[in-house]
Amino acid sequence: MKVLVDTSAWVDFLNGYASAEGAAVAEFLAGEDDVCTCGVIVSEVFQGLRKSAAYEEIASLFREMTFLEPSGIAAYFRAADLYRTLRRRGITVRSTIDCLIAIVAEDNGCQVLARDRDMTTILSSGLLKAGFWRSPPA
């Protein structure tokens, strides 16, 4: 399985927070699944690192993952359209970045591993083929 690990799951994993998502990151890293990342996730994770001593170790881990990129300007238009469609439905997500991450996941056939209410809303909307690595939390 290809799984795009969202910043929210990385935060749990890197901070040792006891969550299903943090535990799943550890399992995916130890297993045979294709663990993926993308530029905005890398930026979000590394801007939040508190311990600079661990920087190189974590950077090495990220360099070994499959790196996904948006498929040109069309991906950004689709992320904006997704945001606007949700807003028309009366649903406001707080971040365009989550829309872009969801588009990248869909374009690359990934499941998304996240513990984020906006991502839950986006992936549960039925507007995308990308889905959660498991059912979203209730």
C-alpha positions as CSV (number, residue, x, y, z in Angstrom):
1,M,0.0,0.0,0.0
2,K,1.1,3.6,-0.7
3,V,0.5,5.8,2.3
4,L,1.0,9.6,2.4
5,V,1.8,10.4,6.1
6,D,0.4,13.8,7.0
7,T,2.1,16.2,9.3
8,S,-0.4,15.5,12.1
9,A,0.6,11.8,12.2
10,W,4.3,12.7,12.1
11,V,3.9,15.1,15.0
12,D,2.3,12.3,17.1
13,F,5.1,9.8,16.1
14,L,8.0,12.2,16.6
15,N,6.7,13.5,19.9
16,G,5.9,10.0,21.2
17,Y,2.2,10.9,21.6
18,A,0.1,7.7,22.2
19,S,-2.3,7.7,19.2
20,A,-3.3,5.2,16.7
21,E,-1.8,7.4,14.0
22,G,1.6,7.7,15.7
23,A,1.7,3.9,16.2
24,A,0.7,3.4,12.6
25,V,3.7,5.5,11.4
26,A,6.0,3.2,13.3
27,E,4.4,0.2,11.8
28,F,4.6,1.6,8.3
29,L,8.2,2.5,8.7
30,A,9.0,-1.0,9.9
31,G,7.0,-2.7,7.2
32,E,7.0,-3.1,3.4
33,D,4.5,-0.4,2.6
34,D,5.5,2.6,0.5
35,V,5.7,5.5,2.9
36,C,5.4,8.8,1.1
37,T,5.8,12.5,1.8
38,C,5.6,15.7,-0.2
39,G,7.1,19.2,0.1
40,V,4.5,20.9,2.2
41,I,4.6,18.0,4.7
42,V,8.4,18.2,4.9
43,S,8.2,21.9,5.5
44,E,5.6,21.6,8.2
45,V,7.4,18.8,10.0
46,F,10.8,20.4,10.0
47,Q,9.6,23.9,11.0
48,G,8.1,22.3,14.1
49,L,11.1,20.3,15.2
50,R,12.1,21.4,18.7
51,K,15.3,19.3,19.1
52,S,17.9,20.2,16.5
53,A,20.0,17.2,17.6
54,A,17.5,14.9,15.9
55,Y,17.3,17.0,12.7
56,E,19.8,14.9,10.7
57,E,18.3,11.6,11.8
58,I,14.8,12.7,10.8
59,A,16.0,14.3,7.6
60,S,17.7,11.0,6.7
61,L,14.4,9.2,7.3
62,F,12.5,11.6,5.1
63,R,15.1,11.3,2.3
64,E,14.5,7.6,2.1
65,M,10.7,8.0,1.6
66,T,9.0,8.2,-1.8
67,F,8.8,12.0,-2.5
68,L,5.6,13.1,-4.2
69,E,5.1,16.4,-6.0
70,P,1.9,18.2,-7.2
71,S,1.4,17.5,-10.9
72,G,2.0,21.0,-12.1
73,I,-0.4,23.9,-11.9
74,A,-3.4,21.7,-12.5
75,A,-3.0,20.2,-9.0
76,Y,-3.2,23.7,-7.5
77,F,-6.3,24.6,-9.5
78,R,-7.9,21.3,-8.3
79,A,-6.9,22.1,-4.6
80,A,-8.6,25.5,-4.9
81,D,-11.7,24.0,-6.6
82,L,-11.9,21.4,-3.8
83,Y,-11.7,24.1,-1.2
84,R,-14.4,26.2,-3.0
85,T,-16.7,23.2,-3.4
86,L,-16.5,22.4,0.3
87,R,-17.2,26.0,1.1
88,R,-20.3,26.0,-1.2
89,R,-21.5,22.9,0.8
90,G,-21.1,25.0,4.0
91,I,-17.9,23.3,5.0
92,T,-14.9,25.5,5.7
93,V,-11.5,23.9,6.0
94,R,-8.8,25.9,7.7
95,S,-6.0,25.2,5.3
96,T,-5.6,25.2,1.6
97,I,-2.5,23.0,2.2
98,D,-4.7,20.1,3.4
99,C,-6.6,20.4,0.1
100,L,-3.3,20.2,-1.8
101,I,-2.1,17.2,0.2
102,A,-5.3,15.4,-0.5
103,I,-4.9,16.1,-4.2
104,V,-1.3,14.8,-4.2
105,A,-2.5,11.7,-2.4
106,E,-5.3,11.1,-5.0
107,D,-3.0,11.7,-8.0
108,N,-0.5,9.2,-6.6
109,G,-3.0,6.5,-5.5
110,C,-2.2,6.9,-1.8
111,Q,-4.1,6.4,1.3
112,V,-3.6,9.2,3.8
113,L,-2.5,8.7,7.4
114,A,-3.7,11.7,9.4
115,R,-5.1,12.8,12.7
116,D,-6.5,16.1,11.5
117,R,-10.1,17.3,11.4
118,D,-9.7,19.2,8.2
119,M,-8.2,16.2,6.4
120,T,-11.0,14.0,7.9
121,T,-13.6,16.5,6.4
122,I,-11.8,16.6,3.0
123,L,-11.4,12.8,2.6
124,S,-14.9,12.1,3.9
125,S,-16.5,14.5,1.5
126,G,-16.8,12.0,-1.3
127,L,-15.1,14.5,-3.7
128,L,-11.8,12.5,-4.0
129,K,-10.8,9.0,-4.6
130,A,-8.1,9.3,-1.9
131,G,-9.1,7.9,1.4
132,F,-7.8,7.2,4.9
133,W,-5.5,4.3,5.7
134,R,-8.4,3.2,7.8
135,S,-11.8,4.6,8.6
136,P,-11.7,8.2,9.9
137,P,-12.1,8.7,13.6
138,A,-15.7,9.1,14.8
